[in-house]
């Protein structure tokens, strides 16, 4: 922007610099408010209290409009006085007075153009948040500044209100899409029953964690292993327990992998709402392990329990053709859907695991046993049972039991 204005005069560049000095007084409290709403929106979104998310956004916009209305008033009523605080150059004052009028008008739409990216960041919509920022600062601001400057210096200042109005319009469009999303429109889950939120009776012994490729039948195999050993099995039950423990919605916790976008996945996993859900899961996995022997499927339990010595970590995989056939049989997917869902699910699980552990998900070095389940569901379960039995006997010999 300085380069564009330097084509007119050094005084025009100075006038822009003085705007940014005064802008700071109004942006500091607005920035503080943006920081404050992130945890409030994040928790309530993850708890599926959408009404409170909308109310928080409305209150934030109301506060921002009240604050920036004061800025608009100052920039339009006393621009020359504000400029003379920093300069005695009357040319700068003359240029800046015109600019301040236009910039002051932009303060009101600027509220929403700055708050919407923060809101979408808080609810894990990292792509929408990033797009709004890119649209405002890259697509609109500099190109419009260059375009308007072709018509004269006074036209240049139109860059500010036009940029903020367009960004705000796009923000409202994204917000409507957010309100129409399945997660937002679906009512919160029904209250838990006692069976869902109670840890199952167990006894001291081995804890088996199972990570698995999509379509490798890892969940069914894990259930058979638990039945064979007579110990509790945890899969969806973990979600109910984590939701009850944290106050978050079980659908949100359950669908972390499914909701992770292919683009900007790391930003999504770093969002406040997702971090809360991940922390809730890790806490309940440790609580389940402390309760005694069990089988835990998924949720990177092998890494969460990395410091425990009573854990057997298993990875279940299978050839692609077998998994495609299995997914088509179990979920009723078409061939194309099966291929797409296997790719997407495995990619999301790998990214999630790498995010919390820094490790490669399918690396056999991080597991005690890696099994190809194409030998059959029951056969794979029997193989794991034999391995667990042999490991337990070996441990008993080493400890002298």
C-alpha positions in Angstrom: 0.0 0.0 0.0 2.9 2.3 0.7 4.3 1.6 -2.7 1.0 2.5 -4.3 0.7 5.8 -2.4 4.3 6.7 -3.0 3.2 7.2 -6.6 1.3 10.2 -5.4 3.5 11.8 -2.8 5.5 11.1 0.4 2.7 12.9 2.3 0.2 10.3 1.2 2.4 7.6 2.6 2.7 9.5 5.9 -1.1 9.9 6.1 -1.6 6.1 5.8 1.0 5.6 8.5 -0.8 8.0 10.8 -4.1 6.1 10.2 -2.4 2.9 11.4 -1.1 4.6 14.5 -4.7 5.7 15.5 -6.2 2.4 14.4 -4.3 0.7 17.2 -6.3 2.4 20.0 -9.5 0.8 18.7 -8.0 -2.5 17.6 -6.4 -3.5 20.9 -9.8 -4.0 22.8 -11.3 -5.5 19.7 -8.4 -8.0 19.5 -8.8 -8.8 23.2 -12.5 -9.5 22.8 -11.7 -11.8 19.8 -9.3 -13.8 22.0 -11.9 -14.1 24.8 -14.7 -15.5 22.6 -12.6 -18.4 21.2 -12.8 -20.8 24.3 -16.4 -19.9 25.0 -17.5 -20.6 21.4 -15.2 -23.7 21.2 -16.6 -25.4 24.3 -20.2 -24.7 23.5 -19.8 -25.9 19.9 -18.2 -29.1 21.1 -21.0 -29.5 23.7 -23.5 -28.8 20.9 -24.9 -25.8 22.6 -25.3 -23.9 19.3 -27.6 -21.3 20.7 -24.9 -20.2 23.1 -22.4 -20.1 20.2 -24.8 -17.8 18.3 -25.4 -15.6 21.3 -21.7 -15.3 21.9 -21.2 -14.2 18.3 -24.0 -11.7 18.6 -22.7 -10.2 21.8 -19.2 -10.0 20.3 -20.4 -8.2 17.2 -22.5 -5.8 19.4 -19.5 -5.0 21.5 -17.3 -4.5 18.4 -19.9 -2.3 16.7 -20.2 -0.1 19.8 -16.4 0.2 20.1 -15.8 0.8 16.4 -18.7 3.3 16.2 -16.7 5.4 18.5 -13.8 5.1 16.1 -16.1 6.1 13.2 -17.2 9.1 15.1 -13.7 10.2 15.8 -12.4 9.6 12.3 -15.2 11.5 10.7 -15.7 14.4 13.2 -12.1 15.3 14.3 -9.8 13.9 11.6 -7.6 17.0 11.4 -7.1 17.2 15.1 -6.1 13.6 15.2 -3.6 14.0 12.5 -2.1 17.2 14.0 -1.2 15.1 17.1 1.6 13.6 15.0 2.3 16.1 12.2 2.3 19.8 11.4 2.5 19.2 7.6 -0.8 20.7 6.3 -0.6 18.6 3.1 -0.5 15.5 5.2 -3.5 16.8 7.2 -5.4 17.6 4.1 -4.8 14.2 2.5 -5.4 12.3 5.8 -8.6 14.2 6.5 -10.1 12.8 3.3 -8.7 9.4 4.0 -9.9 9.3 7.6 -13.5 9.9 6.4 -13.5 6.8 4.2 -11.5 4.7 6.6 -13.9 5.6 9.5 -16.8 4.3 7.5 -15.1 1.0 7.1 -14.8 0.5 10.8 -18.4 -0.8 11.2 -18.2 -3.6 8.5 -14.7 -4.3 9.7 -16.1 -5.7 13.0 -17.7 -8.7 11.3 -14.9 -9.1 8.7 -12.5 -9.6 11.7 -14.8 -11.6 14.0 -16.0 -14.2 11.5 -12.5 -15.7 11.0 -12.1 -16.0 14.7 -15.5 -17.6 15.1 -14.8 -20.2 12.4 -11.4 -20.9 13.9 -13.2 -21.6 17.3 -15.6 -24.1 15.8 -12.8 -25.9 13.8 -13.8 -24.6 10.4 -10.2 -23.7 9.6 -10.7 -23.6 5.8 -13.4 -20.9 6.1 -11.4 -19.0 8.6 -8.3 -19.0 6.4 -10.3 -18.2 3.3 -11.8 -15.1 4.9 -8.3 -13.8 5.9 -6.9 -14.5 2.5 -9.9 -12.9 0.7 -9.5 -9.8 2.9 -5.8 -9.3 2.8 -4.6 -10.8 -0.5 -7.6 -11.0 -2.9 -9.2 -7.7 -2.1 -7.0 -5.2 -0.1 -3.9 -4.6 -2.3 -5.6 -5.3 -5.7 -8.4 -2.9 -4.9 -5.9 -0.3 -3.6 -4.1 -0.5 -6.9 -7.3 -0.4 -8.9 -8.9 2.6 -7.1 -5.5 4.5 -7.2 -5.8 4.6 -11.0 -8.7 7.0 -10.6 -6.9 9.3 -8.2 -5.7 9.6 -4.6 -9.2 10.3 -3.1 -10.5 7.2 -4.8 -7.7 5.1 -3.2 -9.3 5.4 0.2 -12.4 3.6 -1.0 -10.3 0.4 -0.7 -11.0 0.2 3.0 -14.8 0.2 3.1 -15.2 -1.8 -0.1 -12.8 -4.5 1.3 -14.6 -4.8 4.6 -18.1 -4.9 3.1 -17.2 -7.7 0.6 -15.4 -9.7 3.3 -18.4 -9.3 5.7 -20.7 -10.5 2.9 -18.6 -13.6 2.3 -18.5 -14.1 6.1 -22.3 -14.0 6.4 -22.5 -16.5 3.5 -20.1 -18.9 5.3 -22.1 -18.4 8.5 -25.3 -19.4 6.8 -23.6 -22.6 5.5 -22.4 -23.2 9.1 -26.0 -22.9 10.4 -27.2 -25.3 7.7 -24.6 -28.0 8.4 -25.8 -31.4 9.7 -24.0 -31.1 13.0 -25.6 -27.8 13.8 -29.1 -28.8 12.6 -29.1 -32.2 14.4 -30.4 -32.0 18.0 -28.1 -32.9 20.8 -27.8 -36.6 21.7 -30.3 -38.0 24.2 -29.3 -38.2 27.8 -26.9 -41.0 28.7 -28.2 -44.2 30.3 -26.3 -45.7 33.2 -24.8 -48.5 31.1 -23.2 -46.0 28.7 -21.4 -44.0 31.3 -20.3 -46.7 33.7 -16.9 -48.4 33.6 -17.3 -52.1 33.2 -16.2 -54.5 36.0 -12.7 -55.7 35.4 -9.6 -57.1 37.2 -5.9 -56.4 37.0 -4.3 -57.8 33.9 -3.4 -57.0 30.4 -4.7 -54.0 28.4 -4.9 -54.5 24.7 -5.0 -51.6 22.3 -6.0 -52.1 18.7 -5.3 -49.7 15.9 -6.7 -50.8 12.5 -7.0 -49.9 8.9 -10.5 -49.1 7.7 -12.1 -52.3 6.4 -9.7 -54.6 8.3 -12.5 -55.7 10.7 -10.5 -54.4 13.7 -13.6 -53.6 15.7 -15.1 -57.1 15.3 -11.8 -58.7 16.0 -11.3 -56.7 19.1 -14.8 -57.7 20.4 -14.0 -61.4 19.8 -10.7 -61.0 21.7 -12.4 -59.3 24.6 -15.0 -62.1 24.7 -12.3 -64.8 24.5 -10.5 -63.2 27.5 -13.6 -62.4 29.4 -12.7 -58.7 29.8 -14.4 -55.4 28.9 -14.5 -54.1 25.3 -14.4 -50.3 24.7 -15.1 -48.6 21.4 -18.2 -46.4 21.2 -18.4 -46.7 25.0 -15.2 -44.5 25.2 -17.1 -41.7 23.4 -20.0 -41.8 25.8 -17.6 -41.8 28.8 -15.5 -39.0 27.4 -18.7 -36.9 26.6 -20.0 -37.5 30.1 -16.7 -36.6 31.7 -16.1 -33.4 29.7 -19.6 -32.1 28.9 -18.9 -32.3 25.2 -21.3 -33.8 22.7 -20.7 -37.4 21.9 -21.3 -36.9 18.2 -18.6 -34.3 18.1 -16.1 -36.5 19.9 -17.0 -39.5 17.8 -16.7 -37.7 14.5 -13.3 -36.0 14.9 -11.7 -38.2 12.3 -14.7 -37.9 9.9 -14.9 -34.1 10.2 -11.2 -33.5 9.7 -10.9 -31.8 6.3 -8.3 -32.9 3.7 -7.2 -29.3 3.4 -5.7 -27.6 6.4 -6.1 -30.7 8.5 -3.4 -29.6 11.0 -5.2 -26.3 11.6 -8.5 -28.3 12.2 -6.7 -30.6 14.7 -5.2 -27.6 16.5 -8.5 -25.8 16.9 -9.7 -25.3 20.5 -12.9 -27.5 20.1 -11.0 -30.4 18.7 -8.2 -30.1 21.3 -10.8 -30.3 24.1 -12.3 -33.4 22.6 -8.9 -35.0 22.2 -8.0 -34.2 25.9 -11.3 -35.7 27.0 -10.6 -38.9 25.1 -7.1 -39.2 26.5 -8.4 -38.7 30.0 -11.0 -41.4 29.7 -8.6 -43.9 28.1 -6.3 -43.6 31.1 -9.3 -44.0 33.4 -10.4 -47.1 31.6 -6.9 -48.5 31.8 -6.7 -47.8 35.5 -9.9 -49.8 35.9 -8.3 -53.0 34.9 -7.8 -55.4 32.0 -9.7 -54.5 28.8 -9.6 -54.2 25.0 -9.6 -50.6 23.6 -10.1 -50.1 19.8 -8.9 -46.9 18.1 -8.4 -43.3 19.4 -4.6 -43.7 19.5 -4.9 -45.5 22.8 -1.6 -47.2 22.2 0.2 -43.8 22.4 -2.0 -42.4 25.1 -1.0 -45.4 27.3 2.7 -45.3 26.1 4.0 -45.1 29.7 2.2 -48.2 30.9 4.0 -51.6 31.0 0.8 -53.7 31.0 -0.2 -52.7 27.5 -0.1 -54.9 24.4 -0.3 -52.8 21.3 -1.7 -54.4 18.1 -2.1 -53.1 14.6 -4.5 -54.8 12.3 -4.2 -54.4 8.5 -5.2 -56.2 5.3 -4.7 -56.0 1.6 -6.6 -53.3 -0.2 -8.8 -55.7 -2.2 -9.9 -57.5 1.0 -10.7 -54.3 2.7 -12.7 -52.9 -0.2 -14.8 -56.1 -0.3 -15.3 -56.1 3.4 -16.5 -52.4 3.4 -18.9 -53.2 0.6 -20.3 -56.1 2.6 -20.5 -54.4 6.0 -21.5 -50.9 5.1 -23.2 -51.4 1.8 -20.8 -49.1 -0.1 -20.4 -49.2 -3.8 -17.0 -50.0 -5.2 -16.2 -46.3 -5.7 -17.5 -45.3 -2.2 -15.5 -48.1 -0.6 -12.3 -47.0 -2.2 -12.9 -43.3 -1.3 -14.0 -44.0 2.3 -11.0 -46.3 2.9 -8.6 -43.7 1.6 -10.2 -40.9 3.5 -10.5 -42.8 6.8 -7.0 -44.1 6.8 -5.6 -40.7 5.9 -7.6 -39.1 8.7 -6.5 -41.7 11.3 -2.8 -41.3 10.2 -3.0 -37.5 10.5 -4.7 -37.7 13.9 -2.0 -40.2 15.2 0.8 -38.1 13.8 -0.6 -35.0 15.3 -0.7 -36.3 18.9 2.3 -38.6 18.8 4.7 -37.3 16.1 4.9 -40.9 14.8 3.8 -42.7 11.7 0.5 -44.5 12.3 1.2 -47.8 10.5 4.8 -48.1 11.6 5.1 -51.7 12.9 7.9 -50.6 15.3 5.4 -48.9 17.6 3.3 -52.1 18.0 3.9 -55.4 19.7 2.0 -57.3 17.0 1.0 -56.5 13.5 -1.6 -58.8 12.0 -3.0 -59.3 8.5 -6.8 -59.9 9.1 -7.4 -61.3 5.6 -6.8 -64.8 7.1 -10.3 -64.4 8.6 -11.9 -62.5 11.5 -12.1 -65.4 13.9 -8.7 -66.7 12.9 -7.1 -63.3 13.5 -8.8 -63.1 16.9 -7.5 -66.6 17.7 -4.0 -65.5 16.7 -4.1 -62.5 19.0 -5.5 -64.6 21.9 -2.6 -67.0 21.5 -0.1 -64.1 21.4 -1.7 -62.5 24.5 -1.7 -65.9 26.3 2.0 -66.5 25.4 3.0 -63.0 26.5 1.1 -63.4 29.8 2.8 -66.7 30.5 6.2 -65.3 29.7 5.6 -62.3 32.0 4.5 -64.7 34.7 7.7 -66.7 34.4 9.9 -63.6 34.4 8.2 -62.3 37.5 8.3 -65.6 39.3 4.5 -65.9 39.6 
